[in-house]
Amino acid sequence: AGKAAAQMAAALERAWDGPLEGLIVTRYGYGEACKRIEIVEAAHPVPDEKGRAAAGRILEKVKGLTAEDLVLCLISGGASSLLALPAPGLSLADKQEVNRALLKSGANIGEMNTVRKHLSAIKGGRLAIAAQPARVLSWLISDVPNDDPGVIGSGPTVADRTTFAEARVVLEKYRIAPPAAVREHLEAGATGKIEETPKPADPRLKCVETI
């Protein structure tokens, strides 16, 4: 996923001589011609239904794998908006509203992605967890200050150092009043009623490598 993901996929196809299948979601107008990897174009920076559907399909593709499988994740800037799969109990409209408010707020990319990760079913390391016990190899192209892998594309395959409580602080800092479902979701996460994103010491990430 990301604005450069289709170009990354085309390069991968040229270099990869083994069995290969996959799905890429990129920004409208950023597609490439690929033979073995499907390319879907969706909206950025505010997500749309095509992005939500593609993210859902990507998550399904990595479920039910074995330790013999290899998942290659190509992540670049824009993946946060393009992998728009709401957490259970949230709607795409909820995520769109929060995303628009964050974009207007002056929040930096790290703050925005702290919120995005905690409203998502796929970001903040959740994609890598869903792929277990397969090996996960991620190639990241950075568009963020200090090249923090957890911030690039909201780190769908990277351990998350942020928390639900910190996501609430970001919304409070910028005086963003989220939809009721978002507020209740973040409150449930901050009080331990919803599982946190996987953290650096999570043993489920032992088969994950990031470049």
N, C-alpha and C positions, 0 to 999 in steps of 0.2 A: 504494500500500500504506500501511496505517496505520489507527489507530482513527478518524481523521476522514476517511479517503479516500473512503468512500461519499458522505458529504455534499459533499465537494469535487467528486466526479464528477457528482452531481445538479446542482450549481451550474454546472459546466462545460457540461452538456447544455443548460441553459437559456440560456446565453450564446453557445454555439457554433453558427453557422449553416451551417457547411460539413460535408463528409463526416466521419464520426466513428465509430470502433468502438474497443472496448477491454475490459480486464479489470481489476477491482479486487479486492484481498483485504483484508478488514477483520476486526475482532474479532467473535465471536459476539454477536448482539444489536445490532450497530452498522450494519446494512445500511440501504439506502435504495432506493426504487423508481426504477429508471432504465430508459429505453427502448432506448438504443443501447449502453450499457456494461453488461457482465455483472458482477454483484456476487457474490463468494464470501466466506463467513464461515469463519473458522478460529480456532485457539486462540491465546491470549496470556495470560501472558508466556512460557509454555513451548510451543514450536511443536508442531503435530500434522501428521498425514499430509495433511489438507486444505490446510494452508498450504504444505507441500512441493510438492504437486501444482500448486497455483495459481502458485507461484513458477516452477516449471518451465515452465508454459504461458506465463507472462509473458515469460520469457527467449526462448522459441521465437517468440513473436509479433514480436519486434524483429529477428530474424535475417533476412537476405536482403533488407533494405530498400535503397533507393537514395537519392541525394542530393536527390531530389524529395519524399521522405517527411518527415513531421514527427511526432516522438514526444513526446507530452505525458505527463510523469511527475508524479503527484500523491502527495507523500510527507508523512506526518505521524508523530507519535509512535506507537510500537508496530510500525513497519515492520520493525525488526530481527528481531522474533520471527515476524512474519507472512510475511516473505520467507525461509522456511527451506529454502533449496536447498543441500544439502551440496556441498562441493568434491569432485571426483573422488577416490575412495578412502575417503570418509567416508560414514557412514550417518546417517539421521535420529536414530536412537538415540544415536549419538555426540554429535550437536549437543544433543539434549535433556539428556543427562547433564552436559555442560559448562555449559549454560545454567542448569540447576538449581543447580549448584555456584556459579556466578558470582552468582546472585540471593541466595544465602545468605551470600556471602563478605564483603559490605561494600564491594565494588569500586564505584567511581563509574561513571556511564554511559559516560564516555570510555574507561575501562579495559575495561569489558565489551564495548563495540563494537569496540575494537582486536582483541580475540580473535575476535568474531563475524565481522568482515570477512575474517579470514584462515582461516576455516573454511568460507567461502561461495563459491559459484559465481556469485553475482549481486550481492553487496554490495561496498562499497569501490570503486565506479566501474566494476565489471565489466558492469553493465547498459548503461551508456552506450557502452562499448567494443563490446559485442555489437550495438548498434544502428547502428554506423557503416556507411556514410557518411551516414546520415540526420541531420537536424538534431534535437537533443534539447533540449527546453525543460522545465525542472523547476520546479514550484511547491512550496515547502516550508513547512510549519507547524511551528515550533520548539517543542519541549518540553524543551530542554536548556540548561544554563547557557552564557551567552555566544553562544548561537545559532550554533554552529559547524556549517556545512552538512555537513561530513564526519562529524559525529557523529549528526545527525538521521537516524534510521532506518538507521544505519550507511552512509549516503551511497552508495546504489546507482548514482547518476549523478554523483558528485563525486570529484575526485581525492583520493587517500588519502595522508596524511602519515605514517601509522604503518607499521610493518614486522612481518614474521614474528618477528624477534628480540624486538621489544617485546611481542608477544602472548605469547611464552614467559615473559618477565619478569613479566607480569601473573599468570600461573598460578603461577609460583614465589613471587611476593610473597604471594599469598593461600593458599599451600600446597594448591593444587588439583592432584590427581593425575588427569590426563585419561586416557581410554581409549587403548590402545596406538596405534590408528590416528591419533588426534589428535596424540599426541606425535610420531609418525613424520612426520606431515604438516608440523607446525610446524618440526621439525628440517630437513626437506628444503627448506622455504622459506627458512629462515635461512641455509642453506649454498648457496643459489642453484640448487638442483635443481628448484624450482618457481618459475614466474614470479611476481614481486611484483605487488601491486595497482598500478594506474596512478597515477603521481605527478603533481604540479602541472604539470610541464613536458612531460607526455606529449602529443605532437602529435595523437594520436587523440581528444583531448578538445577540439579547437579548435572543433567545431561544437556544443558543449554550453553552454547558458546556464542559470543557476540564479537563481531569484527567491525 
